Amino acid sequence: MVAWGAATLAFFLLYLSGDPVDLLLPLDASPEARAELRRAYGFDDPLYVQYGRYLWKLAHGDFGVSLRSQEPALPLVLGRMPATLQLAGAGLLFALLLGIPAGVLAALKKGSFLELLVMVLALLGQSIPVYFLGLVLIMVFGLKLHWLPISGYGTLRHLILPTVTVGTFVTASIARLTRNGVLQELRSDYVRTARAKGLHERVVVYKHALRNAAIPVVTIVGLQLGALLSGAVITETIFAWPGMGRFVLLAVEQGDFPVVQASVIVFALMLSLVNLAVDLAYLWLDPRVRYA
Amino acid sequence: MQKRWWVFLAAAFLGLAFARGDTLVIAQGVDATTLDPVNHQETPTGNVTANIFDNFYRRLPDGSYEPWLGEAKALDDLTWELSIKPGIKFHNGEELTAEVLKFNFDRLLDPKKPLKYSTYFKPIKKVEVTGKYTLKVYTEKPFPLFLTRLTYLWVVPKAYIEEKGADYFANHPVGTGPYKFVRWVKDQEIVLEANPDYWAGKPKVKRVVFRPIPEASSRVVELLTGGVDIITNLSPEAVPTVEGSGVAEVRSVPSIRNIFIILDVKGEGPLHDPKVRLALNYAVDKEAIVKHVLGGFGVPVGCPLNPYMFGYDEELCKPFPYDPEKAKKLLAEAGYPNGFTFSMSAPSGRYLNDRQVAEAVVGQLKQVGVKVDLRIKEWSSYVKQILNRKLDTDAWMIGWGNAQFDADNTLFTLLYGGTVEGGPPQTKFSYWKDPEFDKYVLEAQQTVDQEKRKELYKKALERVRQGAPWIFLHQQKDIYGVAKRVKWQPRPDELLWAFDMELVK
């Protein structure tokens, strides 16, 4: 269902922009060459015929052939997925490892300078555009300090700057949400009860309060994964990261329809998998959901 | 624990200082789309394949060509004889023979499976092997562009493709060229290694790596930090940074691309009058545009051609001098003493500072009383308007590359008005009708004698000079950032041919 919706949307949005033959050939190509190419790709058929053929092929697992490289579109897209997943995964890990402790800290030290610092940094992290952050990191850690490679793929060191770039926004949102969540939970009755029982403060915070505060955080992580993936488009371009985002961007610019369609479908399926994972995480975190 | 961290950090820093050594790294904006040398349309792809393959004729840095894998000779208007240098071998040991060359032509001419370069060889009717190293090529009509088109004939191996298939070949190419293919990791790198047995001599650079880096500023930083040796399409804004770096420098070369404004799209109104069009040419200060808008990276030119192209004429291509008084006088003579208004389209981000160039032209025309309603267009919709002749303005700015290095692909394609009876109709880019001009360019298409063709183009250029169908602006320069250790001068055809390059200590 999701795949069909995404496929249909991808199809019609692309075809609204007109057929890509004009962009595929150089300006001085002959009208015959254009007509030939149009025929070869079936762009001269009525739209409904093209749509039907497209769905029929999709149903048989045929995503078409890239207009640029003449290779099947789906493997081209899937081949670039590991790099994107690696980047998104590293970004998420970075965000969780940094955002949750920072949020808890801010909540526990409410009113202190530390809280102010965390909140200001989080605000900055949420408002700074990805491409700007990426360029600043390149300037500082690549050009000035010569510490880290600024483009390319392969080693752990290549992963550091792109991870920070793509993960900063999510880190900031997680930090703010965690702080708010923990603060709210700490004010609630069960925490008072737990404290009254004489439980150690650390147990109160980490075992009780944080677990309940985690539900909105998990939700936001699920939602942010979309942001993470779209941030990957820009990040991959800046750092020459060989992922899907950069590949799709180029395909859009070049009017490579089959590649764009295949990646829209892959992205849609990926996001629905993430939503499923988020729902499953609720079950684990909140017994009420399990029994309902 | 702590100790281990230090070791890790030290290793990380040492890793940074790794030397490229004998490897030359070239960064382009995008990856290759295929490694089949005759089935692509993009310069970045051609730059990689040019190092793996040889073309039958080779382009020289001044735009002319010379025999490379062999020679071609016109026997009559419709027949060419090709002879191949004996003893040339592909990287897999296969020998280059007439049979192999015929396979190359047949592959390009196969109507069932057209390749992107097929269009360059369309007039060929049939190819016949006449000896181990000789063959004859028959054409349907006189084909004066045959020799220049032979620079597009990048020769591929027959046995290898027949055995492994075209798809495998496109990812694991085997050629006769100076570099052997090592590996291609998509969107990361293409690695080539010197072919020590190259028939034209041993390449000086041992290893060449092509890396796609899409973001322009990342390319600059890689160059400055020593990650790459050559970057393409350096923006004029980045020039001072690169020049001041101490490790790299800026090198540029006038390109094959001219920038100009096509006038009189609607065939009526003031622009219909040649006097008005001449006035506009005198009213634009090309020198100032090149100096201030392009940072010096351009050469003013006064005709549709540039010095690399066959048919260029120095006298007839001199830039129109900047003379606003003369412009005003011509406008008054044409009946527009107080100027007039017209509309103009221009792209943004397609050519070197294109939008700013258009704005400068608008500003200068205002000085002589001509007001321009400038409309900046997004490239893909602009292309559609151009191709479908649906431009909504009276004039449009465009750049023309002419990879044929021959007047035909500019004069005919952009200016032929379709006035010759029985001849082809007006081309889709032409908004000018000059019967004499049309006659000359059409005759040149049928003339194999190159001296005669040159005369015809001279006459055609005289008509252009008088009719001024465009505002002629400049020839663009290509700008590269190059590490100081690389001995190499950029070429007008944008080719990054490592056989031309050398690393110095």
HADDOCK unambig.tbl for C-alpha pairs under 7 A between the chains (distance, minus, plus):
assign (segid A and resid 22 and name CA) (segid B and resid 384 and name CA) 6.59 0.50 0.50
assign (segid A and resid 23 and name CA) (segid B and resid 380 and name CA) 6.78 0.50 0.50
assign (segid A and resid 68 and name CA) (segid B and resid 33 and name CA) 6.44 0.50 0.50
assign (segid A and resid 69 and name CA) (segid B and resid 33 and name CA) 4.84 0.50 0.50
assign (segid A and resid 69 and name CA) (segid B and resid 34 and name CA) 5.76 0.50 0.50
assign (segid A and resid 143 and name CA) (segid B and resid 221 and name CA) 6.25 0.50 0.50
assign (segid A and resid 143 and name CA) (segid B and resid 225 and name CA) 6.22 0.50 0.50
assign (segid A and resid 147 and name CA) (segid B and resid 13 and name CA) 6.65 0.50 0.50
assign (segid A and resid 152 and name CA) (segid B and resid 188 and name CA) 6.68 0.50 0.50
assign (segid A and resid 237 and name CA) (segid B and resid 214 and name CA) 5.70 0.50 0.50
assign (segid A and resid 237 and name CA) (segid B and resid 215 and name CA) 6.00 0.50 0.50
assign (segid A and resid 238 and name CA) (segid B and resid 214 and name CA) 6.89 0.50 0.50
assign (segid A and resid 238 and name CA) (segid B and resid 215 and name CA) 5.15 0.50 0.50
assign (segid A and resid 238 and name CA) (segid B and resid 218 and name CA) 6.41 0.50 0.50
assign (segid A and resid 240 and name CA) (segid B and resid 212 and name CA) 6.92 0.50 0.50
assign (segid A and resid 240 and name CA) (segid B and resid 213 and name CA) 4.90 0.50 0.50
assign (segid A and resid 240 and name CA) (segid B and resid 214 and name CA) 6.20 0.50 0.50
assign (segid A and resid 242 and name CA) (segid B and resid 187 and name CA) 5.03 0.50 0.50
assign (segid A and resid 242 and name CA) (segid B and resid 188 and name CA) 6.04 0.50 0.50
